[in-house]
Amino acid sequence: MTLSTDSIFLTTDKEGFRVCRETRTTSVATMTVLYCCNGYIDVFYHGEMIRINKGYLFIRVPDFTHELGPYEMSPDFEFKQVTVDADIYEKLMYDHMRVEPNWWAKQEYVKENPLFELNEPSREFFDIYFDLLTMQLRDKMTAYRKQILMLIARAATMEMLNYMDKLALVDDKVVTRNSVNQSDYTFREFTRLLQQYPHQREVQWYAQKLGITPKYLSEICKERSDKSAGEWIADITVAEIKHYLRNTTHPIREIARIMEFPNASFFCQYTKKHTGLTPNHYRKEKQA
């Protein structure tokens, strides 16, 4: 079985794994979740060949330094795999950045430790979410298919973060300059500031808080995520604008006030620049 949309690829077929790896998972901007039901698969990742055995979950978050390489499957290999493209992953990260103060540390942990042995309850949860995604991908006539798929992906990601908390895999202690390299520390502090001050939209403001130049901040962001500081700020701002326009009935002037834009006119200009539509047109299009 192989099912897909523009943003989600789901498969249980060995041929589907090959096609996905060659067309999607080699991209640094995708996230792949693969559960081994039987047998094993050896995959070259992070400079070494790792073995994914039965009962293990492999998670590959977007990584701008490591791609999936050659692989070899056992004859009895059986699996379930979901791969999501950059747009889905970025929306998930925006959501969890707001509710999960340690999200960046967990993402970095997964990059270095992509294998998880699932216990029985966790396997049941994985199967439930996989079946829900399968049902929605098969039903092409669902009116709100894209939105439902996104909600399932959000819930599954929250479940993964919850599982990591139960295993106490990631330390919640404050990260210091001495515990990680300088660029990692600065990038993490930048994302924390984004979480605390989501309505600050000037790179200069964040750079001053961090005691560095705007240029250096953007260089660090590019190094860690392939996006500049300005792009990070814009992505967070636009995601929040879309949330208010899609999910509330607040007047445009009120949304502009909540998001601390100087006036409604500037808010409208900003929205059109980053979405291609005025706030009213965006709201009508998404509610149609």
N, C-alpha and C positions, 0 to 999 in steps of 0.2 A: 504493500500500500504506500503510495506517495501522493500527497496533496500539497497544494501551495497557492499562495496569492503573491502579490507584488512584494509583500513584506514578511510573510511567514512561509517556511518550508517545513513540512512534516513527513517523516518516512519511517518505514520498518523494513524496507528492501535494501539489500546490499548494493544493488545498482543505483538506488536512490541516494545512498550514502556517497557513492562515487560521483554522481552528477552534482550533488549539493557541494561536496568538497571542491570540485573543480570550477563550479560556477559561483558559489557563494562563500563558503567557509574559508577560502583563501583570501577573501577580503578582510582587511583589518577591522572593518566597521560592523561585523556581524557577531552575534552571540549564539553559540551552539550548546545545547544541553542534550547529552546522549546517555541513556541508561542501558547497561548491558544485561539482557535477560538470560543469556546462555552463552557458553564459550568465552571467547575473548577477542580483543582487537589490539594490535600494537600500532601506535600512532607516534610519529616524530613530532615533538612539540617542545618548545623551550630548549632547543639544542640537544635533546635526548629522546630516545625511544621509550615511551611509557606504555604499560600494559593496562588495559581496562578489562577487568575480570567480571564475571557474573556477580550481580549484586552491587556493582559500583556505578556511581553517577559521575560523568565527566562534564565539567562546565568550562567553556571557553568564552570569557568576556572579551569585548573588543580590545585588542592589544596592538599597538602600533610598532611593536618590535618583534613579535613572534606570530608566525602563521602556522597553520597545520601543514605538515609535510607528508612524506610517503607513509603508507600504512599496510598492514597485513592482517587478514582476518583468519580465525580458526574455521574449519569446515562447518562446525556447529554453531557459529556465531549468530545470535539473535539479539535485536536491539530495538529501542524506540528513540527517535531523535527529533528534536525541534530546533530549527535555526530561525532567528529573527534578524531582520536587517536594521540598519542604523536608526531609521526613524522611530521604530518601536523601542529600541534600546534607549535612545535619548529621552523619550517620553517617560519610560520606566524610571530612569535615573532622576529625572526632574521630580517625579512623584515621591521617590524614596529619599531624595535629598531633603525634602521638607519634613519628613516624619522620622527619618533614621539618621541621627547625628553621627553615627559611625559608619555610614555607607561607604565612604571612600576607603577606609581601612579594610572593610570586608571585600571590596572589589579588588584591592591590591593583594589581599590574602588569596583570593580565588585565582588570580593570575599566577601566583607562585605555587599554589596547591590545588590543582584542578580536579583532583579525585576525591570522592566522598563515598564511603560505604553506607548504604541506606539501611536503616532498621525496618522492621515490618510496617509500623504505622507510616513511616515516610514513603515507603514503596507504594502503599495504598493511596496516599495523597498524590504521588506522582502519576499513578495510573488514572486517578480520577480526572486530574487536569489534562492529561494526554487525551483521554476519551472525550472530554468536553471540547477540546480544540478540534479533534477529529470530526465530531458531530457538526460543529459550526463550519468547518472547511468543506464538508460534504454538502451542506445545505446552502446552496448558492442563492436561494430565494429569500433568505432571512433579511428582513427590512433593515435591521441595525447590525448587520454581520460584522463590519469593521469595529464598531464600538464594543460589541460583545467579545470579540477576539481580544481586544485590548484589555478589557476587564478581567478576562481569564488569565492573560499574561501577567497582569498586575498582581492578581491574587497568588499565582504560582510563585512569583518573585518574592512576595512577602513571606510565603511559606518557606522558601529557601533561606531567607534571612533569619526567620524564626528558628529554623533547624540549626543554623550556625550558632545562634545564641544558646540553644539547648546544649550544644556540644562544647560551649565556651571556647570556640576556636580562635576568636579575635578578642584581644585584650581591650577593654574600654578605657584604659588609662590614657591620660592626655599624652599625645605624642610631643616629644621635645626635639629641639634642634640636634641633640646628641644621639637620639635613637634612630634617626633616619638621615639620609643625605639632605643637603640644603634645598635642592629643587623639590624633592618630595614634601619636605616640611612646608615650604612656601606654597606649593600647589594645594596642599590640604588646608592650610590656613585660609587661602583664597576661597576655597569652596565653603568653608565654615562661615566666612564673612558673607558670601552670597546667600547662605541660609539665614543668617541673622539680619541682614540688611538687603532684602530682595528688591527694594525700590531705589537703591542707589545705582545709577546707570553710567557713572563716569569711571573709566579705568584709573584715572588720576587719583580718585578718592580711595580706591582699594590699594593702590600702590603706596600711597601715603600711610595708610594703616599698617602696611607690611614693612614700611621703611625701605622701599626699593623704588626704582624708576618704573614708569609705565612700560617702557620698552622691555626691560628685563622681565617684568611680570608676564608680558605677552610671550616672550621667548620661552619661559618656563611652561606656560600653558600649552604652547605649541609642542614642546618636547614631550609633555606628559599626555596630551590628549589630541594633538593635531588640530586644535582650535585655539585661536588667540583669546586673550582676556576679554576683548570687546565682543567676540562671538559668543563666549560663555554668557556674558551679561545679557546680550540680545536674546539668546536662546531662552534663558530663564524668564526674561521680561515678556517675550512673545508667547511663551507657553502659558503664563499667567493671564495675559490679555485674552487668549483663546478660551481659557477656562471660564473667565467671567462672561464673555460673550456667548459661549455655548450653554453654560449651566446656570446663569442667573438672568433676571429680568431688570437688573439695574440699568438706569439710564446711562448713556455714554458719559455724560458729565460726572455722574457719581463714580463710575469706574475710574475715570481719570483722577478724581479726587482720592479715591482709595489707594491708587497706585502712585500717588504723589507726583503726577505730571503737573507742570505749571498751569495748564489750562486744557480745556477740551479740544481746542484747535490743534495744539501740539500733539496731544494724544492721538487724534485722528491722522495726522501726518505720519507719526511714528508707526501706527498700525498699517497704514497703506504702504509705507516703505518696506516693511518686513513681511507683509502677507500678500501684497498686491491688491488688497481690497480695503475699502473704508470699513470702519467698525460696523456700521449698519448693514452694509452689503455682506460682510463676513457672517454676521449674525443671521441674516435671512437665508444665506446659502447653506449654512450648517443646520438650520432648523427646518429646511425644506424637506 
